[in-house]
Every structure is written in C-alpha cells, then in structure tokens.
Amino acid sequence: MRIVYFGTPDFAVAPLVALHEAGHEIVLVVTQPDKPRGRGHALQFPPVKEAALRLGIPVAQPERARNADFIGCSVRRRRSSLS
C-alpha cells in the first residue's frame, strides 16, 4: 500500500515506523514546520520528521496542511507515485 502520512509529535513516530516495517510504501510524510527551541532558538525538527529522514522518506512541511495550494501541488506531483 502507498501512503501519505500526516503526523508531528512523538506518539506519531511508532505508527510511522510500524507501517514502514510492515512493507508499506510511504511516499511522503507531512509534518509541521521546524520550530525554534531553547535559549539559542535553534531550529528543532519535529519527531516525525527525524524518523522519516532516518527511514529515507521524503518530508513536506507546509505552514498549513489544509492550504489548497499545498494539497493541490503536492498531491498532483505525487499522484503518479500513489497509483
């Protein structure tokens, strides 16, 4: 099965890894943008992005996942890989 996975927090990592280990093809992970953290305001990746990068899965980080431009552009671009 080919999947576009949406998730950001720690608890979304386990299902992502389980899907990957089960042999499903995850063609894209959609997560929130990196955010500044700590005193130095260094950008920190969301947990799901870190896991996706470790697994070699492409990541998209739109400001708003419900944005029609993001949905139209991303889905059209990946439609051929989802078929």
Secondary structure by P-SEA (a helix, b strand, c coil): cccccccccccaaaaaaaaaaacccccbbbbccbbbbcccccccccaaaaaaaaabbbbbbccccccaaaaaaaaaaaccccc
